[in-house]
Amino acid sequence: MHRILVPLLLSALATSQTPSSDVAVGVFPFLVGNMDGRIPEIVTNCQTYGIDTLYVSAFRATGPSTGDLWVTDSAGDWNPAWGPVRPGGAGIHLQNLITACHAANVRVVPVLKCFADTVQPDNAAHKQYLLSVIDYFVDAFQANGRPVYDVDGIALDYVRYVGGTNVQAANVTNFVAAVRQEIGHLSLHAYLIANRYTFDGPTYNGVFASYATVIASLASQFGQHWEQLAPYVDVMMPMAYTADGSIYNTYALHQAYVRQTAAYARTACQIAGYPGRRVCPTIKTYSESSETTTVQTIDASITGALLGGGDGYQAFRYQYLVNNPTWWTKMAQYAVPGCNWPEPEVTVASPRLSAGFDATASRDVDQSSASLQVRADVDGDGGFDTAWAPNVPASALTRHPGTWVATVQVRDQNGHTSTTRRRYTAGSAVTLNPPWVNATTGGAPQILLDVGAAGAGKIYLAIATLSGTSPGFTWYPGFPVAINQDWVTAAFAGNPNGGLLTNGLGVFDAAGHAQAMLFVPPLLLQPFAWQTVHWSFLSIDIAGQPACVGDSRPLQITP
């Protein structure tokens, strides 16, 4: 044992003072009561002691397809069939907490307890229910486009088999993958089983089981295969709870255990091909009958987390820290002063198809807003439409008119990335001037296309139909076109720059504008009087990939 512990102690003396800028605290209102009035206290403590992130218990599954919501239903669309809201009055007003925390550059991540001894990860209906609960938190928006809950991620607790049998790790992994799909670019966090017996039992002497043995045991007993989870989880949080008591009674052993949990989580991420995943062990800041937290066990746990390759640490739980100020002080010793993650402040607007986003009001405690980097996914397709770039107003092209949710990320010089979302409506891109043509006298209506500056240089093709707009057709996946194809469509597409139509095929100018013109001789359209020609367009980029499609606008043929 000495061969293991002596190097650990020497390493601790050399590097354990390195502070972390990923310091978190877990708040569990259902264990406390009504915490609405304590929001200013929570924010002040975070600012005072360098806490960057709050994990807030917001929902807890209690059985198959049922659970308790422990936050105020600010979205107003919680389904009563899902379970009660703030039973007994306990809980917290999450929306107010987020607003207050963001004003202080503190991030907020709601925690969802997924499974219980009464419902396991093999229950397909319950997993679908959980996805609906997650959707409640991430897909509710205010009239101004801001999220009701502008969360900085989603954390999964009890994302494992809870005393279950016939454990299948695939059930857990597939559920986490589904959550990843549901929340898009938002950060996904997961509490990981890291029980001491699996790592060091039954002797508890700091001679730890091998990495392969630990990972296999966690997968077979609880369904948590850390390597399989790493592709989907941004923040791995081993629950490395240790304090003075019946198992470990020395600083060195407390530190060695937490260090090993962090090291194995880091190894899992590296083997899975995701070395950049964050590892933040959850450490014990509460006492129970068998174990007592002290300043020394907190120090050992934090230094162990950092020495094991962890990016930070999470104190578990807030309500005990409040009554033990020396614990706060010890945490602050290993925290970079201040709340060190950028706070994104974004506006998004799209009068046409170019979605303009402005993150210049974003803040960071220890660097200027101008030094931040920004990127955006304006149409929610999972890919970023802009690369990381300096923080100046920018724009990107949405695929078609309609309502979208844009995701904007802001990154500071330390690599800390914060994410926010905004819902907006992309406006019409087609105008007809005039919107009619006379069948007797003819005319020359203009087909005006305007996609905005983000469409500059894209190639367009004007298209038309006499057959209406429903159901339309899908040009490429994600590019629905609101016209029905018919002989008129084929005729104009086959001859877009001659005969009756000029400039039907061309390139958008620097402002994203184009103008086609329809020349209708007298009497030509008399057989079609009172019918309607709907116009739209397709657009590709210079590489031949679909860029956007227009809405449809009616051209009335009058007698």
C-alpha positions as CSV (number, residue, x, y, z in Angstrom):
1,M,0.0,0.0,0.0
2,H,2.9,2.4,0.8
3,R,4.1,2.1,-2.8
4,I,0.7,3.5,-3.9
5,L,0.1,6.2,-1.2
6,V,3.5,7.8,-1.0
7,P,3.5,8.9,-4.7
8,L,0.0,10.2,-4.2
9,L,1.0,12.3,-1.3
10,L,4.0,13.7,-3.0
11,S,1.9,14.5,-6.1
12,A,-0.7,16.2,-3.8
13,L,2.0,18.4,-2.3
14,A,3.1,19.5,-5.8
15,T,-0.2,20.1,-7.6
16,S,-3.2,20.0,-5.3
17,Q,-3.3,23.7,-4.9
18,T,-4.2,24.2,-8.6
19,P,-7.6,25.8,-8.5
20,S,-10.6,24.8,-10.5
21,S,-12.9,27.0,-12.5
22,D,-15.5,24.3,-12.7
23,V,-16.9,24.3,-9.1
24,A,-20.4,23.3,-8.5
25,V,-22.9,22.8,-5.7
26,G,-26.0,20.5,-5.6
27,V,-29.2,22.1,-4.2
28,F,-32.0,19.7,-3.3
29,P,-35.1,21.7,-2.4
30,F,-37.4,18.7,-1.8
31,L,-35.2,17.9,1.2
32,V,-35.3,21.4,2.6
33,G,-38.8,22.9,2.0
34,N,-39.8,26.1,0.2
35,M,-36.6,27.7,-1.0
36,D,-38.1,30.5,-3.0
37,G,-37.0,33.1,-0.5
38,R,-33.5,31.8,-0.3
39,I,-32.6,32.5,-3.9
40,P,-30.6,35.7,-3.1
41,E,-28.7,33.8,-0.4
42,I,-27.8,31.0,-2.8
43,V,-26.5,33.5,-5.4
44,T,-24.5,35.4,-2.8
45,N,-22.8,32.2,-1.6
46,C,-22.0,31.3,-5.1
47,Q,-20.4,34.6,-5.8
48,T,-18.6,34.7,-2.5
49,Y,-17.0,31.3,-2.8
50,G,-16.4,31.0,-6.5
51,I,-19.2,28.5,-7.4
52,D,-19.7,28.3,-11.1
53,T,-22.7,25.9,-11.4
54,L,-25.8,25.0,-9.4
55,Y,-27.3,21.6,-9.9
56,V,-30.9,21.8,-8.7
57,S,-33.1,18.8,-8.1
58,A,-36.1,19.6,-10.3
59,F,-37.9,16.3,-10.8
60,R,-37.8,12.8,-9.2
61,A,-39.4,9.7,-10.7
62,T,-41.5,7.9,-8.1
63,G,-42.8,5.0,-10.2
64,P,-43.7,3.9,-13.7
65,S,-44.6,7.1,-15.7
66,T,-45.0,9.2,-12.7
67,G,-42.9,11.6,-10.6
68,D,-42.8,14.8,-8.6
69,L,-42.0,18.2,-10.1
70,W,-40.1,20.2,-7.4
71,V,-40.1,23.5,-9.2
72,T,-42.8,26.0,-9.9
73,D,-44.6,25.3,-13.2
74,S,-43.6,28.6,-14.9
75,A,-44.1,27.1,-18.3
76,G,-47.8,26.5,-17.5
77,D,-48.0,23.2,-19.4
78,W,-47.0,20.6,-16.9
79,N,-49.3,17.6,-17.5
80,P,-51.1,16.8,-14.2
81,A,-51.0,13.1,-15.2
82,W,-47.2,13.2,-15.0
83,G,-47.3,13.8,-11.2
84,P,-47.8,16.5,-8.6
85,V,-46.1,19.9,-8.6
86,R,-44.2,20.9,-5.4
87,P,-45.9,18.5,-3.1
88,G,-46.3,20.0,0.4
89,G,-45.0,23.4,-0.9
90,A,-41.4,22.3,-1.0
91,G,-39.3,23.2,-4.0
92,I,-38.0,26.3,-5.7
93,H,-39.0,28.8,-8.4
94,L,-36.6,27.6,-11.1
95,Q,-37.2,30.4,-13.5
96,N,-36.5,33.1,-10.8
97,L,-33.4,31.1,-9.7
98,I,-32.0,31.0,-13.3
99,T,-32.6,34.8,-13.8
100,A,-30.8,35.6,-10.5
101,C,-28.0,33.2,-11.1
102,H,-27.4,34.3,-14.7
103,A,-27.2,37.9,-13.6
104,A,-24.2,36.7,-11.4
105,N,-22.7,34.5,-14.2
106,V,-23.7,31.4,-12.3
107,R,-25.0,28.5,-14.4
108,V,-28.0,26.4,-13.5
109,V,-28.5,22.7,-14.4
110,P,-31.7,21.0,-13.3
111,V,-31.3,17.4,-12.0
112,L,-33.8,14.7,-13.0
113,K,-34.0,11.5,-11.1
114,C,-34.8,9.0,-13.8
115,F,-35.4,5.6,-12.3
116,A,-36.2,4.0,-8.9
117,D,-36.5,0.6,-7.3
118,T,-40.1,0.6,-8.6
119,V,-39.2,1.4,-12.2
120,Q,-36.1,0.3,-14.1
121,P,-34.4,1.3,-17.4
122,D,-36.0,-1.6,-19.2
123,N,-39.5,0.1,-19.0
124,A,-39.9,1.6,-22.4
125,A,-43.1,3.6,-21.5
126,H,-41.3,5.2,-18.6
127,K,-38.3,6.2,-20.7
128,Q,-40.7,7.8,-23.2
129,Y,-42.4,9.6,-20.2
130,L,-39.0,10.9,-19.1
131,L,-38.3,12.3,-22.5
132,S,-41.6,14.2,-22.3
133,V,-40.5,15.5,-18.9
134,I,-37.1,16.6,-20.4
135,D,-39.0,18.3,-23.3
136,Y,-41.0,20.2,-20.7
137,F,-37.8,21.8,-19.4
138,V,-36.1,22.5,-22.8
139,D,-38.9,23.3,-25.2
140,A,-41.0,26.0,-23.5
141,F,-40.5,29.5,-24.7
142,Q,-41.7,33.0,-23.8
143,A,-43.4,35.3,-26.3
144,N,-40.0,37.2,-26.7
145,G,-38.4,33.9,-27.8
146,R,-36.4,33.4,-24.6
147,P,-36.7,30.0,-23.0
148,V,-39.0,29.8,-20.0
149,Y,-36.2,27.8,-18.3
150,D,-32.9,29.1,-19.8
151,V,-31.1,26.1,-18.4
152,D,-27.4,25.5,-18.9
153,G,-27.8,21.8,-19.4
154,I,-29.7,18.7,-18.1
155,A,-28.3,16.4,-15.4
156,L,-29.5,12.8,-15.1
157,D,-29.5,11.2,-11.6
158,Y,-30.4,7.5,-10.9
159,V,-29.7,6.9,-14.6
160,R,-29.1,3.2,-13.8
161,Y,-30.7,0.1,-12.5
162,V,-31.8,0.7,-8.9
163,G,-31.7,-2.7,-7.2
164,G,-32.9,-4.3,-10.4
165,T,-32.3,-7.7,-11.9
166,N,-31.5,-8.7,-15.5
167,V,-29.4,-5.6,-15.9
168,Q,-28.8,-4.6,-19.5
169,A,-26.4,-1.7,-19.9
170,A,-27.8,-1.1,-23.4
171,N,-31.0,0.0,-21.9
172,V,-29.2,2.8,-20.0
173,T,-27.0,3.8,-22.8
174,N,-29.8,3.9,-25.4
175,F,-31.9,6.1,-23.0
176,V,-29.0,8.5,-22.5
177,A,-28.5,8.6,-26.3
178,A,-32.2,9.5,-26.7
179,V,-31.8,12.3,-24.1
180,R,-28.8,13.6,-26.0
181,Q,-31.0,13.7,-29.2
182,E,-33.8,15.5,-27.3
183,I,-31.7,18.3,-25.8
184,G,-29.6,19.1,-28.9
185,H,-26.5,21.1,-28.1
186,L,-27.3,21.7,-24.4
187,S,-24.8,20.2,-22.0
188,L,-25.7,16.7,-20.7
189,H,-24.5,15.7,-17.3
190,A,-24.8,12.3,-15.6
191,Y,-24.2,11.2,-12.0
192,L,-22.2,7.9,-12.1
193,I,-22.1,5.1,-9.6
194,A,-18.7,5.0,-8.0
195,N,-19.3,2.9,-4.9
196,R,-16.2,2.2,-2.9
197,Y,-16.8,-1.6,-2.7
198,T,-16.5,-1.9,-6.5
199,F,-13.3,0.2,-6.5
200,D,-11.6,-1.0,-3.3
201,G,-13.6,-3.6,-1.5
202,P,-13.6,-5.6,0.5
203,T,-10.3,-4.5,2.1
204,Y,-10.5,-0.7,1.5
205,N,-6.8,-0.3,1.6
206,G,-6.2,1.9,-1.4
207,V,-5.2,-1.0,-3.6
208,F,-7.8,-0.5,-6.2
209,A,-9.4,-2.9,-8.7
210,S,-8.2,-2.6,-12.2
211,Y,-9.9,-0.2,-14.6
212,A,-11.4,-3.1,-16.7
213,T,-12.7,-4.8,-13.6
214,V,-14.4,-1.6,-12.3
215,I,-16.0,-0.7,-15.6
216,A,-17.3,-4.3,-16.1
217,S,-18.7,-4.5,-12.6
218,L,-20.5,-1.1,-12.9
219,A,-22.0,-2.2,-16.2
220,S,-23.2,-5.6,-15.0
221,Q,-24.5,-4.4,-11.6
222,F,-26.0,-1.1,-12.5
223,G,-26.1,-0.8,-16.3
224,Q,-23.7,2.2,-16.4
225,H,-20.9,1.4,-18.8
226,W,-18.8,4.6,-18.6
227,E,-17.2,4.1,-22.0
228,Q,-20.5,3.6,-23.7
229,L,-21.9,6.7,-22.0
230,A,-19.0,9.0,-22.9
231,P,-20.2,9.7,-26.5
232,Y,-23.4,11.3,-25.2
233,V,-22.5,12.8,-21.8
234,D,-20.6,16.1,-21.7
235,V,-19.9,16.0,-17.9
236,M,-19.2,12.7,-16.1
237,M,-19.9,13.0,-12.4
238,P,-18.7,10.0,-10.4
239,M,-20.4,10.0,-7.0
240,A,-17.3,9.8,-4.9
241,Y,-18.7,10.2,-1.5
242,T,-16.3,9.7,1.4
243,A,-15.9,11.1,4.9
244,D,-14.5,10.0,8.3
245,G,-16.2,6.7,9.2
246,S,-16.1,3.0,9.0
247,I,-14.3,2.6,5.6
248,Y,-11.6,5.3,5.2
249,N,-10.1,7.1,8.1
250,T,-7.0,8.8,6.7
251,Y,-6.6,11.8,4.5
252,A,-4.5,9.7,2.1
253,L,-7.2,7.1,1.6
254,H,-10.0,9.6,1.1
255,Q,-7.9,11.4,-1.5
256,A,-6.8,8.2,-3.2
257,Y,-10.4,7.0,-3.6
258,V,-11.7,10.2,-5.2
259,R,-8.6,10.4,-7.4
260,Q,-9.2,6.9,-8.7
261,T,-12.8,7.6,-9.6
262,A,-11.7,10.7,-11.5
263,A,-8.9,8.8,-13.2
264,Y,-11.1,6.0,-14.4
265,A,-13.8,8.4,-15.7
266,R,-11.1,10.2,-17.6
267,T,-9.8,6.9,-19.0
268,A,-13.3,5.9,-20.1
269,C,-13.6,9.2,-22.0
270,Q,-10.2,8.7,-23.7
271,I,-10.9,5.1,-24.7
272,A,-14.3,6.1,-26.1
273,G,-12.6,8.8,-28.2
274,Y,-13.9,11.8,-26.3
275,P,-10.9,13.1,-24.3
276,G,-12.4,16.5,-24.0
277,R,-15.4,15.4,-21.8
278,R,-15.4,17.1,-18.4
279,V,-14.9,15.0,-15.3
280,C,-16.3,16.5,-12.1
281,P,-16.5,14.0,-9.2
282,T,-19.3,14.7,-6.7
283,I,-17.9,14.9,-3.2
284,K,-19.5,14.5,0.2
285,T,-20.4,17.7,2.1
286,Y,-23.0,16.1,4.4
287,S,-22.8,13.8,7.4
288,E,-24.7,10.7,8.3
289,S,-24.7,8.3,11.2
290,S,-21.7,6.3,10.0
291,E,-19.6,9.0,8.4
292,T,-18.8,12.6,9.3
293,T,-17.7,15.2,6.8
294,T,-14.8,17.4,8.0
295,V,-12.7,20.2,6.5
296,Q,-10.0,17.5,6.0
297,T,-12.2,15.1,4.1
298,I,-13.4,17.9,1.8
299,D,-9.8,18.9,1.2
300,A,-8.8,15.3,0.5
301,S,-11.8,14.8,-1.9
302,I,-11.2,18.0,-3.9
303,T,-7.5,17.4,-4.3
304,G,-8.2,13.8,-5.2
305,A,-10.6,14.9,-7.9
306,L,-8.1,17.3,-9.4
307,L,-5.2,15.0,-9.1
308,G,-7.1,12.2,-10.9
309,G,-7.6,14.4,-14.0
310,G,-10.9,15.9,-13.0
311,D,-11.9,19.3,-14.4
312,G,-13.6,20.3,-11.1
313,Y,-15.8,19.1,-8.4
314,Q,-19.4,19.3,-7.1
315,A,-20.3,19.7,-3.4
316,F,-23.2,17.5,-2.4
317,R,-25.3,19.2,-0.7
318,Y,-26.0,22.9,-0.3
319,Q,-28.1,22.8,2.8
320,Y,-25.3,21.3,4.8
321,L,-22.7,23.8,3.5
322,V,-24.8,26.7,4.7
323,N,-24.4,25.6,8.3
324,N,-20.7,24.9,8.0
325,P,-18.9,28.0,6.8
326,T,-15.5,26.4,7.1
327,W,-16.6,24.0,4.4
328,W,-17.3,26.9,2.0
329,T,-13.9,28.3,2.8
330,K,-12.2,25.1,2.0
331,M,-14.0,24.8,-1.3
332,A,-13.1,28.4,-2.2
333,Q,-9.4,27.5,-1.6
334,Y,-9.5,25.3,-4.7
335,A,-11.8,27.6,-6.8
336,V,-10.7,30.3,-9.2
337,P,-12.2,33.4,-7.6
338,G,-15.4,34.6,-9.2
339,C,-17.9,32.8,-11.4
340,N,-15.7,32.0,-14.4
341,W,-18.0,30.8,-17.2
342,P,-19.3,33.1,-19.9
343,E,-23.0,34.2,-19.6
344,P,-24.5,34.3,-23.1
345,E,-26.9,37.1,-23.8
346,V,-28.3,36.7,-27.4
347,T,-30.9,38.2,-29.6
348,V,-32.1,36.5,-32.8
349,A,-34.2,37.9,-35.6
350,S,-35.0,36.8,-39.1
351,P,-37.3,39.0,-41.2
352,R,-36.3,36.8,-44.2
353,L,-34.4,33.6,-44.2
354,S,-31.1,35.1,-42.9
355,A,-31.2,34.6,-39.2
356,G,-29.2,37.4,-37.6
357,F,-27.9,36.7,-34.1
358,D,-26.1,39.1,-31.8
359,A,-24.2,37.9,-28.7
360,T,-22.3,41.1,-28.1
361,A,-24.0,41.6,-24.8
362,S,-22.6,38.3,-23.4
363,R,-20.5,38.6,-20.3
364,D,-17.5,37.0,-18.7
365,V,-16.1,37.8,-15.3
366,D,-12.4,37.7,-16.2
367,Q,-12.3,38.8,-19.9
368,S,-14.0,41.2,-22.1
369,S,-17.1,40.4,-24.2
370,A,-15.2,41.3,-27.4
371,S,-12.7,38.6,-26.6
372,L,-15.4,35.8,-26.5
373,Q,-15.9,33.4,-29.4
374,V,-19.4,32.6,-30.8
375,R,-21.0,30.0,-33.0
376,A,-24.7,29.2,-33.9
377,D,-27.0,26.5,-35.1
378,V,-29.9,28.6,-36.4
379,D,-32.2,25.8,-37.6
380,G,-31.8,23.2,-34.9
381,D,-30.6,20.5,-37.3
382,G,-27.7,19.4,-35.0
383,G,-24.9,21.0,-37.0
384,F,-23.5,24.5,-36.4
385,D,-24.2,26.9,-39.3
386,T,-21.3,29.1,-38.3
387,A,-17.8,28.3,-37.1
388,W,-16.3,29.7,-34.0
389,A,-15.7,33.4,-34.7
390,P,-15.1,36.7,-32.9
391,N,-18.1,38.0,-31.0
392,V,-19.7,40.4,-33.5
393,P,-23.3,40.3,-34.9
394,A,-23.5,37.6,-37.6
395,S,-26.1,35.7,-39.6
396,A,-26.7,32.3,-41.1
397,L,-29.3,30.9,-43.5
398,T,-32.4,29.0,-42.3
399,R,-33.7,26.3,-44.6
400,H,-37.2,27.6,-45.1
401,P,-39.7,30.1,-43.5
402,G,-41.3,29.1,-40.3
403,T,-40.6,28.9,-36.5
404,W,-37.2,27.7,-35.5
405,V,-35.1,27.3,-32.3
406,A,-31.5,28.7,-32.7
407,T,-28.7,27.5,-30.4
408,V,-25.9,29.9,-29.7
409,Q,-22.7,29.0,-27.9
410,V,-20.3,31.4,-26.3
411,R,-16.7,30.4,-25.5
412,D,-14.1,32.1,-23.4
413,Q,-10.3,32.0,-23.7
414,N,-10.2,29.1,-21.1
415,G,-12.4,26.9,-23.3
416,H,-15.5,27.3,-21.1
417,T,-18.5,27.0,-23.4
418,S,-22.0,28.2,-22.4
419,T,-25.1,27.6,-24.5
420,T,-28.5,29.3,-24.8
421,R,-31.4,29.0,-27.2
422,R,-33.9,31.4,-28.8
423,R,-37.1,30.7,-30.7
424,Y,-37.7,33.0,-33.7
425,T,-39.8,33.0,-36.9
426,A,-38.1,33.2,-40.3
427,G,-40.2,35.4,-42.6
428,S,-41.4,35.2,-46.1
429,A,-38.8,35.1,-48.9
430,V,-41.2,35.5,-51.9
431,T,-43.1,38.6,-53.0
432,L,-45.2,39.1,-56.2
433,N,-45.5,42.5,-57.7
434,P,-48.3,42.8,-58.6
435,P,-49.9,39.6,-57.1
436,W,-52.1,39.2,-60.2
437,V,-52.0,39.2,-64.0
438,N,-54.9,39.9,-66.4
439,A,-55.8,37.0,-68.7
440,T,-57.1,39.4,-71.4
441,T,-54.5,42.2,-71.4
442,G,-51.5,40.2,-70.1
443,G,-48.8,41.8,-68.0
444,A,-45.3,41.4,-66.5
445,P,-45.5,40.5,-62.8
446,Q,-42.2,40.4,-60.9
447,I,-41.2,37.5,-58.7
448,L,-39.1,39.1,-56.0
449,L,-36.9,36.8,-53.9
450,D,-35.2,38.0,-50.7
451,V,-33.4,35.6,-48.4
452,G,-31.2,38.1,-46.7
453,A,-27.4,38.6,-46.8
454,A,-26.6,35.1,-45.6
455,G,-27.9,33.8,-48.9
456,A,-25.5,36.0,-51.0
457,G,-24.0,34.0,-53.9
458,K,-26.4,31.1,-53.6
459,I,-27.9,29.7,-56.8
460,Y,-31.7,29.9,-57.0
461,L,-34.4,28.4,-59.3
462,A,-37.9,29.9,-59.4
463,I,-40.6,27.3,-59.6
464,A,-44.4,27.5,-60.0
465,T,-47.6,25.3,-60.0
466,L,-51.2,25.4,-61.0
467,S,-52.0,22.5,-58.7
468,G,-52.0,24.2,-55.3
469,T,-49.7,24.0,-52.3
470,S,-50.8,21.0,-50.3
471,P,-49.3,18.5,-49.6
472,G,-46.3,19.9,-51.5
473,F,-43.2,17.9,-51.8
474,T,-39.9,17.3,-50.0
475,W,-37.0,18.3,-52.1
476,Y,-34.3,17.0,-49.7
477,P,-34.8,15.8,-46.1
478,G,-35.5,19.0,-44.1
479,F,-36.4,21.0,-47.2
480,P,-40.2,20.9,-47.6
481,V,-41.6,22.9,-50.6
482,A,-45.1,24.3,-50.4
483,I,-46.2,23.6,-54.0
484,N,-47.4,20.6,-55.8
485,Q,-45.4,19.6,-58.9
486,D,-47.2,19.6,-62.2
487,W,-46.7,20.5,-65.9
488,V,-46.2,24.1,-65.1
489,T,-43.5,23.3,-62.7
490,A,-41.7,21.2,-65.3
491,A,-42.2,23.9,-68.0
492,F,-40.7,26.8,-66.1
493,A,-37.9,24.6,-64.5
494,G,-37.0,23.4,-68.0
495,N,-36.7,26.9,-69.4
496,P,-36.1,29.4,-66.6
497,N,-34.4,32.1,-68.6
498,G,-36.3,32.3,-71.8
499,G,-39.7,32.4,-73.3
500,L,-42.3,33.6,-70.7
501,L,-39.8,33.7,-67.8
502,T,-36.6,35.6,-67.5
503,N,-34.0,35.4,-64.7
504,G,-35.8,32.4,-63.2
505,L,-32.4,30.8,-62.7
506,G,-29.6,32.9,-61.2
507,V,-27.6,33.9,-58.2
508,F,-28.6,36.0,-55.2
509,D,-26.8,39.3,-55.0
510,A,-24.8,40.6,-52.0
511,A,-28.0,41.4,-50.2
512,G,-29.6,38.1,-50.9
513,H,-32.0,39.6,-53.5
514,A,-33.0,38.3,-56.9
515,Q,-35.8,39.3,-59.3
516,A,-37.4,37.1,-62.0
517,M,-40.1,38.4,-64.4
518,L,-43.0,36.6,-66.0
519,F,-44.0,38.0,-69.5
520,V,-47.7,37.1,-70.3
521,P,-48.9,38.1,-73.7
522,P,-52.6,39.3,-74.1
523,L,-55.2,36.5,-74.2
524,L,-52.7,33.7,-73.5
525,L,-54.1,32.9,-70.1
526,Q,-57.8,33.3,-70.9
527,P,-58.4,29.5,-70.5
528,F,-57.0,29.8,-66.9
529,A,-59.0,32.8,-65.7
530,W,-59.7,32.8,-62.0
531,Q,-57.1,30.1,-61.4
532,T,-54.0,30.7,-59.3
533,V,-50.3,30.1,-60.0
534,H,-48.3,29.6,-56.8
535,W,-44.6,30.6,-57.0
536,S,-41.6,29.5,-54.8
537,F,-37.9,28.7,-55.3
538,L,-35.2,26.3,-54.6
539,S,-31.6,27.3,-53.7
540,I,-28.3,25.5,-53.7
541,D,-24.8,26.6,-52.7
542,I,-21.8,26.5,-55.0
543,A,-21.0,23.0,-53.9
544,G,-24.4,21.8,-55.1
545,Q,-25.8,21.2,-51.7
546,P,-29.4,22.4,-50.8
547,A,-29.3,25.8,-49.1
548,C,-32.9,26.9,-48.6
549,V,-36.4,26.9,-50.1
550,G,-39.0,29.6,-50.2
551,D,-42.6,29.9,-49.1
552,S,-45.3,30.0,-51.8
553,R,-47.1,33.1,-53.0
554,P,-50.2,33.2,-55.2
555,L,-50.5,34.9,-58.5
556,Q,-54.1,35.4,-59.3
557,I,-55.2,35.2,-63.0
558,T,-58.0,37.7,-63.4
559,P,-60.4,37.7,-66.4
